[in-house]
Every structure is written in C-alpha cells, then in structure tokens.
C-alpha cells in the first residue's frame, strides 16, 4: 500500500511517498533529509498530532489555553477535542499543570500553557 504526503518537518515541504511492504517494512521516497524519512515512516504506520485548544475556567469568561504533552494518534483527535469541551478548571492554574490526565485513553496528559 502506498501513501502520498507532504513532509511538515521543515519549510521545504518534500513530497513523500511511503510504501508498506508485505514484510511490514516501510520504504519512503522523496525525502531530502533523514527527518523526512522518519516523518514519512511514522505517518504511514501511526500518524500522530499535537492538539491545542481551550477549556473553560470556573467563574471567568476567559478560557485557559491547553495542549497535549505529546502527540496523540490522529484517530483520537475527535475524542480529545470532546474531552476539552467537557472540561472546566478551577483557579489557580500554572503553566504545565495537568488539566486532563490520560486524555481519551491515549496515555497523554492535557496541560495548561499559561497561568491564570
């Protein structure tokens, strides 16, 4: 199976093609650096993304900016966003505080990116 993609690791935006061979090995072509090859391999097998968003703060109109501590599987992003929409935090909050542990069963925490 072949997958075409644009590498997002640098401004070059190389056009990659990743092929998953019957042996399970992933062959990546079109990259101009090792980071592109690594990105293509990961994107073909298990695409992940960092997620940023906002959560409500009790008693305030201003929401709290948050993000995942690490990338989460792309297929889990809707579940992560739903969890954010259902969350309200209490003050005080500091940068790096865990707002949602193990969001959507991903093993990744949602953390605050500012203090309120």
FENUR-V831900 format. One record per residue. N is the residue number from 0. BURIAL is 1 if it has 24 or more other C-alpha atoms within 12 Angstrom, else 0. Layout:
N	BURIAL
N	BURIAL
//
This chain:
0	0
1	0
2	1
3	0
4	1
5	1
6	1
7	0
8	0
9	0
10	0
11	0
12	0
13	1
14	1
15	1
16	1
17	1
18	1
19	0
20	0
21	0
22	0
23	0
24	0
25	1
26	1
27	1
28	1
29	1
30	1
31	0
32	0
33	0
34	0
35	1
36	1
37	1
38	1
39	1
40	1
41	1
42	1
43	1
44	1
45	0
46	0
47	0
48	1
49	0
50	1
51	1
52	1
53	1
54	1
55	1
56	1
57	0
58	0
59	0
60	0
61	0
62	1
63	1
64	1
65	1
66	1
67	1
68	1
69	0
70	1
71	1
72	1
73	0
74	0
75	1
76	1
77	0
78	0
79	1
80	1
81	0
82	1
83	1
84	0
85	0
86	1
87	1
88	1
89	0
90	0
91	0
92	1
93	0
94	0
95	0
96	1
97	0
98	1
99	1
100	0
101	0
102	1
103	1
104	0
105	1
106	0
107	1
108	1
109	1
110	1
111	1
112	1
113	0
114	0
115	0
//
